[in-house]
Amino acid sequence: MDPSETQPIADIRVRDPFLLTVSSERAYYLFGSGHVEFMDSLASGFDCYRSTDLESWQGPFPAFRSPAGFWADRNFWAPEVHAHAGRYFMFATFDANGVARGTQVLVADRPAGPYLPWSDGPLTPVEWDCSGGTLHLDDAGDPWIVFCHDRTQFGDSEIVAQRLSADLTHPVGQRILLFQASDATWATRDGAGPFLHRLRSGQLVMLWSSPTINGSAMGISRSETGRITGRWIHDSVPLLTRHGGHGMIAKTLDGGLLLTWHQPDIPPYERAVMRPVVETRKSLQVHGRTRISASSSSDDPDLLRGRLAQIQIERARVLGGSFVDPNHEDASEGRSDALHDLATEEARIHKALDLPPGPWDPGKWPEWGSWLLLTVLVAGILLLVLAAG
């Protein structure tokens, strides 16, 4: 595609989306693990996209390509770009055969790059498999990297903080274990994608994701002291219960906040989802619908067929009783709403693909209701007969 042409966000495949707001340009840049080589064993770089309205996006533009002799050649994940000290620093995860996966820092003078290696190799421990490194500045302005020590080595993912040198080239001092993924009641032993955000109240919160029976959930942990060193406590209910892959919070050009993550968490249908988020005194609330995948708005037949397959998986989870929706205290009401959402989306896709209505099509529900009423009446009569006998 010609990078000068525009496309909707629903047409851009991306995992681990990161939204950078550049006020001087009145523009946004979208980065992520969406390069065409992402799901293959080898990789060579990251792309980015640019928009002035969050709807139409130009790109892809080559933000980073591996220079000759670069140590990594696979699993290029989760690029985050932070404006810091007058330049743009990309924190990204890299991997190579025979070495541990880790997060390295790249640098550029412009938001779109080109980015070049900056730190002295990975900032994460060379003997650990790590991912999802993110930048945090404490109250004194000192930089830290917060990352995930992956469960592949330890059996329970660890979220770890490490102070950095002022120029972001190397770690300083001792690593600090903040918590383990299993410390949160909603999560499994697999954690990913930490992102720090300070509320207006001064409270420091962390978004992070974990694969659960309902798909990747995204939860909130909070520092009791307001400092990166914690102690960290965990909300009992996740912010997103399904397809909450690797979230972050960006500030919009008008001063609002956007929660951005990828959905669904199934290749190759991942798309960036952006929803307004508002701060309460102690937490965050997501506005707008979050169940329907952005890919459903695309007219690409392959994407729509892929979403149909995903709907079947989600419906099976709901009917199987494994679905949990924290927005409903009544589990049956939550399941009913989820089934309605899935059926409505499925009917829209069937229409777009010129397919006949499926068995769950909402247009058939009145017919279902008649049969259900007749079944109940017959069952009632049989029970009365049996009782009389």
MIVEXTI-472380 format. One record per residue (C-alpha): residue number from 1; chain; x, y, z. Coordinates in Angstrom, 2 decimals, decimal comma. Example, Ala and Ser with C-alpha at 12.3 -4.5 7.8 and 13.67 -1.06 7.14 Angstrom:
<sites>
   num   chaine         u         v         w
     1        A     12,30     -4,50      7,80
     2        A     13,67     -1,06      7,14
</sites>
This chain:
<sites>
   num   chaine         u         v         w
     1        A      0,00      0,00      0,00
     2        A      1,16      3,52     -0,81
     3        A      2,12      5,09      2,58
     4        A      0,62      8,40      1,44
     5        A     -2,83      6,81      1,13
     6        A     -5,09      6,55      4,18
     7        A     -6,82      3,54      5,68
     8        A     -9,16      2,97      8,64
     9        A     -7,80      1,54     11,86
    10        A     -9,84     -1,63     11,23
    11        A     -7,65     -2,44      8,22
    12        A     -4,37     -2,32     10,16
    13        A     -3,21     -5,55     11,73
    14        A     -1,36     -4,76     14,95
    15        A     -0,59     -6,40     18,28
    16        A      0,59     -4,55     21,38
    17        A     -0,50     -1,15     19,97
    18        A      1,18      1,95     21,35
    19        A     -0,24      5,40     20,60
    20        A      2,15      8,37     20,66
    21        A      0,61     11,86     20,71
    22        A      2,78     14,59     19,17
    23        A      1,23     17,95     20,05
    24        A      3,65     19,98     17,93
    25        A      2,37     18,18     14,81
    26        A     -1,25     17,88     16,00
    27        A     -0,87     14,21     15,09
    28        A     -0,78     10,67     16,45
    29        A      1,62      7,83     15,69
    30        A      0,66      4,16     16,07
    31        A      3,34      1,56     16,74
    32        A      2,98     -2,15     17,43
    33        A      3,98     -5,74     16,78
    34        A      2,15     -5,66     13,48
    35        A      4,97     -5,97     10,95
    36        A      4,18     -8,55      8,27
    37        A      6,87    -10,84      9,70
    38        A      5,53    -10,76     13,27
    39        A      4,11    -14,28     13,39
    40        A      7,07    -15,86     11,55
    41        A     10,25    -17,02     13,26
    42        A     12,35    -14,18     11,83
    43        A     11,82    -10,41     11,98
    44        A     13,61     -7,31     10,78
    45        A     11,87     -4,21     12,14
    46        A      8,84     -2,16     13,16
    47        A      6,46      0,01     11,15
    48        A      4,34      2,96     12,25
    49        A      1,25      4,83     11,08
    50        A      0,29      8,52     11,33
    51        A     -3,10     10,16     11,80
    52        A     -4,50     13,57     12,67
    53        A     -7,97     12,34     13,67
    54        A     -7,51      8,74     14,96
    55        A     -9,72      7,54     12,10
    56        A     -7,73      7,77      8,85
    57        A     -4,14      6,54      9,01
    58        A     -1,23      6,98      6,64
    59        A      1,42      4,28      6,41
    60        A      3,01      1,95      7,01
    61        A      6,28      3,84      7,43
    62        A      9,49      1,94      8,32
    63        A     10,26      3,13     11,85
    64        A     13,09      0,65     12,51
    65        A     15,03     -1,81     10,44
    66        A     17,77     -3,97     11,93
    67        A     21,23     -2,59     11,10
    68        A     24,04     -4,91     10,06
    69        A     25,30     -6,88     13,03
    70        A     22,22     -6,29     15,20
    71        A     22,10     -9,00     17,87
    72        A     18,43    -10,02     17,41
    73        A     16,63    -11,55     14,45
    74        A     13,23    -12,76     15,73
    75        A     10,25    -12,00     17,98
    76        A     10,29     -8,20     17,64
    77        A      7,50     -7,27     20,07
    78        A      5,73     -4,40     21,82
    79        A      7,49     -1,21     20,67
    80        A      6,73      1,75     22,94
    81        A      7,87      5,25     21,99
    82        A      8,38      7,94     24,64
    83        A      9,32     11,58     24,12
    84        A     12,14     12,19     26,59
    85        A     14,98     14,72     26,87
    86        A     14,22     16,19     23,46
    87        A     14,35     12,89     21,55
    88        A     12,16      9,85     20,94
    89        A     13,10      6,60     22,66
    90        A     11,66      3,24     21,65
    91        A     11,55      0,45     24,22
    92        A     11,06     -2,85     22,36
    93        A     11,45     -6,58     22,94
    94        A     13,88     -8,59     20,78
    95        A     15,02    -12,20     20,62
    96        A     17,60    -14,44     18,93
    97        A     18,45    -18,11     18,90
    98        A     20,66    -19,10     21,81
    99        A     20,24    -15,88     23,83
   100        A     17,61    -14,63     26,25
   101        A     14,78    -12,44     25,04
   102        A     15,03     -8,85     26,32
   103        A     14,05     -5,19     25,98
   104        A     16,46     -2,77     24,32
   105        A     16,19      0,99     23,80
   106        A     16,37      2,63     20,37
   107        A     16,44      6,36     19,62
   108        A     15,35      8,78     16,89
   109        A     15,08     12,52     16,39
   110        A     11,61     12,30     14,82
   111        A      8,52     10,36     15,94
   112        A      8,47      8,15     12,83
   113        A     12,18      7,41     13,02
   114        A     14,39      6,04     11,72
   115        A     15,24      4,48     15,08
   116        A     18,75      3,22     15,85
   117        A     20,08      1,10     18,75
   118        A     20,83      3,25     21,80
   119        A     21,24      1,21     24,98
   120        A     24,15     -1,12     25,63
   121        A     22,20     -4,15     24,42
   122        A     19,11     -5,24     26,37
   123        A     18,40     -3,40     29,61
   124        A     16,82     -6,54     31,05
   125        A     18,98     -9,28     32,61
   126        A     20,89    -11,20     29,95
   127        A     20,13    -14,52     31,68
   128        A     16,34    -13,93     31,82
   129        A     13,65    -14,20     29,16
   130        A     11,92    -10,83     29,46
   131        A      9,35     -8,83     27,52
   132        A      7,18     -5,73     27,55
   133        A      9,68     -3,25     28,98
   134        A      8,14      0,19     29,57
   135        A      9,59      3,54     30,69
   136        A      8,58      5,11     34,01
   137        A      9,78      8,43     35,43
   138        A      9,55      8,71     39,22
   139        A      8,76     11,88     41,19
   140        A     12,40     12,94     40,99
   141        A     12,44     12,52     37,22
   142        A     14,69      9,46     37,39
   143        A     14,00      6,83     34,71
   144        A     13,07      3,20     35,38
   145        A     12,30      0,24     33,17
   146        A      9,40     -1,96     34,30
   147        A      9,24     -5,32     32,54
   148        A      7,93     -8,86     32,70
   149        A     10,22    -11,75     33,61
   150        A      8,42    -14,37     31,54
   151        A      7,12    -17,56     33,11
   152        A      9,08    -19,71     30,63
   153        A     11,93    -19,80     33,14
   154        A     10,27    -19,31     36,51
   155        A      6,77    -20,80     36,18
   156        A      5,11    -17,60     37,43
   157        A      5,61    -14,31     35,59
   158        A      7,27    -11,56     37,61
   159        A      6,79     -7,82     37,15
   160        A     10,17     -6,24     37,87
   161        A     11,47     -2,66     38,13
   162        A     15,02     -1,53     37,40
   163        A     16,43      1,98     37,73
   164        A     18,19      3,29     34,60
   165        A     20,99      5,74     33,94
   166        A     19,86      9,27     33,08
   167        A     20,72      8,71     29,41
   168        A     18,81      5,38     29,26
   169        A     21,87      3,41     28,15
   170        A     22,30      0,97     31,06
   171        A     20,72     -0,29     34,31
   172        A     21,72      1,17     37,68
   173        A     21,51     -0,58     41,05
   174        A     19,51     -3,64     42,01
   175        A     16,38     -5,02     40,39
   176        A     13,17     -4,87     42,45
   177        A     10,47     -7,53     42,27
   178        A      7,13     -5,73     42,33
   179        A      4,81     -8,75     42,25
   180        A      4,07    -12,07     40,57
   181        A      1,21    -12,59     38,11
   182        A     -0,52    -15,12     40,37
   183        A     -0,77    -12,51     43,14
   184        A     -3,84    -11,12     41,33
   185        A     -6,94    -13,27     41,80
   186        A     -8,20    -12,61     38,25
   187        A     -4,92    -13,62     36,54
   188        A     -3,10    -16,83     35,73
   189        A      0,64    -17,36     36,22
   190        A      1,27    -15,61     32,91
   191        A      1,60    -11,83     32,92
   192        A      2,44     -9,36     30,14
   193        A      2,51     -5,75     29,05
   194        A      2,93     -3,57     32,15
   195        A      2,10      0,13     31,64
   196        A      2,28      2,83     34,34
   197        A     -0,16      5,73     34,69
   198        A     -0,41      8,34     37,44
   199        A     -3,93      9,48     38,28
   200        A     -4,72     13,13     38,98
   201        A     -5,10     12,13     42,63
   202        A     -1,41     11,18     42,63
   203        A     -2,01      7,44     42,82
   204        A      0,26      5,31     40,63
   205        A     -1,55      2,50     38,80
   206        A     -0,34     -0,22     36,47
   207        A     -2,19     -1,87     33,59
   208        A     -1,14     -5,41     32,67
   209        A     -2,62     -8,42     30,92
   210        A     -2,93    -12,14     31,59
   211        A     -4,46    -14,96     29,53
   212        A     -7,54    -16,38     31,27
   213        A    -10,32    -18,79     30,40
   214        A    -12,20    -15,86     28,80
   215        A     -9,23    -14,77     26,68
   216        A     -6,65    -12,16     27,65
   217        A     -7,90    -10,05     30,52
   218        A     -6,49     -6,64     31,51
   219        A     -6,33     -5,64     35,14
   220        A     -5,21     -2,78     37,35
   221        A     -2,68     -2,89     40,16
   222        A     -1,90      0,11     42,32
   223        A      1,01      1,24     44,46
   224        A      0,03      1,85     48,07
   225        A      2,84      4,39     48,45
   226        A      2,49      6,08     45,05
   227        A      6,06      5,00     44,25
   228        A      7,24      2,43     41,74
   229        A      8,69      0,30     44,55
   230        A      5,18     -0,31     45,93
   231        A      3,79     -2,22     47,85
   232        A      1,49     -3,21     44,96
   233        A     -2,09     -4,33     45,51
   234        A     -4,42     -5,74     42,86
   235        A     -8,03     -5,07     41,94
   236        A    -10,09     -8,22     42,33
   237        A    -12,00     -7,61     39,08
   238        A    -10,17     -6,90     35,81
   239        A    -10,78     -3,76     33,80
   240        A    -11,43     -5,88     30,69
   241        A    -12,42     -9,53     30,92
   242        A    -11,95    -10,57     27,27
   243        A     -9,40     -9,76     24,58
   244        A     -7,62     -7,18     26,71
   245        A     -4,27     -7,58     25,01
   246        A     -1,34     -5,34     26,06
   247        A     -3,02     -2,05     26,97
   248        A     -1,71      1,49     27,35
   249        A     -3,16      4,94     28,02
   250        A     -2,51      7,87     25,70
   251        A     -3,45     11,52     26,06
   252        A     -5,43     12,94     23,14
   253        A     -4,74     16,30     21,52
   254        A     -7,71     17,80     23,38
   255        A     -6,50     16,52     26,75
   256        A     -8,64     13,40     27,06
   257        A     -7,43      9,88     27,73
   258        A     -7,63      6,84     25,45
   259        A     -7,19      3,23     26,49
   260        A     -5,63      1,33     23,58
   261        A     -5,21     -2,43     23,27
   262        A     -5,42     -5,20     20,66
   263        A     -8,47     -7,35     20,04
   264        A     -9,16    -10,20     19,35
   265        A     -6,13    -12,01     20,67
   266        A     -6,03    -14,44     17,74
   267        A     -3,68    -14,11     14,74
   268        A     -4,05    -12,78     12,12
   269        A     -7,14    -10,81     13,15
   270        A     -5,63     -8,52     15,81
   271        A     -6,64     -4,86     15,54
   272        A     -6,09     -1,81     17,72
   273        A     -9,08     -0,79     19,81
   274        A     -9,27      2,71     21,28
   275        A    -11,83      3,71     23,91
   276        A    -12,17      6,88     26,00
   277        A    -11,20      6,31     29,61
   278        A    -11,94      8,58     32,56
   279        A    -10,27      8,77     35,92
   280        A    -12,08      8,36     39,19
   281        A    -10,35      9,24     42,44
   282        A     -8,90      5,75     42,73
   283        A     -9,25      4,05     39,39
   284        A    -10,18      4,15     35,69
   285        A    -13,44      3,60     33,84
   286        A    -13,68      2,61     30,18
   287        A    -16,40      4,29     28,12
   288        A    -17,96      2,82     25,01
   289        A    -18,45     -0,74     23,88
   290        A    -15,50     -3,06     24,17
   291        A    -16,90     -6,44     23,15
   292        A    -17,06     -5,99     19,40
   293        A    -13,78     -6,38     17,56
   294        A    -12,66     -3,51     15,37
   295        A    -12,10     -6,03     12,58
   296        A    -15,87     -6,39     12,22
   297        A    -16,07     -2,92     10,69
   298        A    -13,71     -3,92      7,88
   299        A    -15,04     -5,08      4,52
   300        A    -12,14     -7,51      3,99
   301        A    -13,83    -10,93      3,49
   302        A    -10,93    -12,84      5,03
   303        A    -11,05    -10,71      8,18
   304        A    -14,82    -11,10      8,42
   305        A    -14,66    -14,87      8,04
   306        A    -11,96    -14,99     10,69
   307        A    -14,15    -12,98     13,03
   308        A    -17,02    -15,42     12,43
   309        A    -14,79    -18,24     13,63
   310        A    -13,84    -16,23     16,70
   311        A    -17,53    -15,54     17,47
   312        A    -18,14    -19,29     17,59
   313        A    -15,35    -19,68     20,16
   314        A    -16,67    -16,82     22,28
   315        A    -20,24    -18,16     22,13
   316        A    -19,05    -21,59     23,29
   317        A    -17,37    -19,96     26,30
   318        A    -20,55    -18,09     27,18
   319        A    -22,78    -21,15     26,84
   320        A    -20,27    -23,30     28,69
   321        A    -20,53    -21,14     31,78
   322        A    -16,90    -19,96     31,75
   323        A    -17,79    -16,39     30,76
   324        A    -17,56    -13,74     33,47
   325        A    -18,69    -10,13     33,02
   326        A    -17,86     -7,78     35,94
   327        A    -20,41     -5,25     34,65
   328        A    -23,27     -7,56     35,72
   329        A    -23,79     -8,90     39,22
   330        A    -26,35    -11,32     37,75
   331        A    -24,38    -13,91     35,78
   332        A    -27,37    -14,86     33,61
   333        A    -27,93    -11,23     32,64
   334        A    -24,28    -10,89     31,66
   335        A    -24,44    -14,02     29,53
   336        A    -27,65    -12,85     27,86
   337        A    -26,07     -9,52     26,94
   338        A    -22,95    -11,25     25,64
   339        A    -24,99    -13,62     23,47
   340        A    -26,98    -10,70     22,10
   341        A    -23,82     -8,77     21,24
   342        A    -22,30    -11,78     19,48
   343        A    -25,50    -12,55     17,55
   344        A    -25,88     -8,93     16,42
   345        A    -22,29     -8,81     15,19
   346        A    -22,61    -12,21     13,51
   347        A    -25,77    -11,11     11,67
   348        A    -23,99     -7,98     10,41
   349        A    -21,08    -10,08      9,08
   350        A    -23,45    -12,59      7,43
   351        A    -25,13     -9,69      5,64
   352        A    -21,78     -8,22      4,52
   353        A    -20,67    -11,60      3,15
   354        A    -24,09    -12,26      1,56
   355        A    -24,58    -15,38      3,69
   356        A    -27,97    -16,72      4,82
   357        A    -29,00    -15,89      8,39
   358        A    -27,46    -18,15     10,99
   359        A    -29,36    -19,99     13,73
   360        A    -28,50    -17,24     16,22
   361        A    -29,73    -14,40     14,00
   362        A    -31,76    -11,93     16,12
   363        A    -34,42    -11,90     13,39
   364        A    -35,25    -15,48     14,30
   365        A    -35,71    -14,80     17,99
   366        A    -39,51    -14,22     17,79
   367        A    -39,77    -17,65     16,12
   368        A    -37,65    -19,13     18,91
   369        A    -39,93    -17,46     21,46
   370        A    -43,02    -19,12     20,00
   371        A    -41,42    -22,56     20,05
   372        A    -40,13    -21,99     23,56
   373        A    -43,61    -20,98     24,81
   374        A    -45,18    -24,06     23,18
   375        A    -42,50    -26,30     24,71
   376        A    -43,12    -24,86     28,18
   377        A    -46,89    -25,34     27,86
   378        A    -46,51    -28,97     26,74
   379        A    -44,06    -29,69     29,54
   380        A    -46,43    -28,13     32,06
   381        A    -49,36    -30,26     30,87
   382        A    -47,25    -33,44     31,07
   383        A    -46,18    -32,60     34,61
   384        A    -49,81    -32,09     35,64
   385        A    -50,80    -35,41     34,09
   386        A    -47,99    -37,23     35,86
   387        A    -48,86    -35,59     39,19
   388        A    -52,51    -36,54     38,85
   389        A    -51,59    -40,13     38,07
</sites>
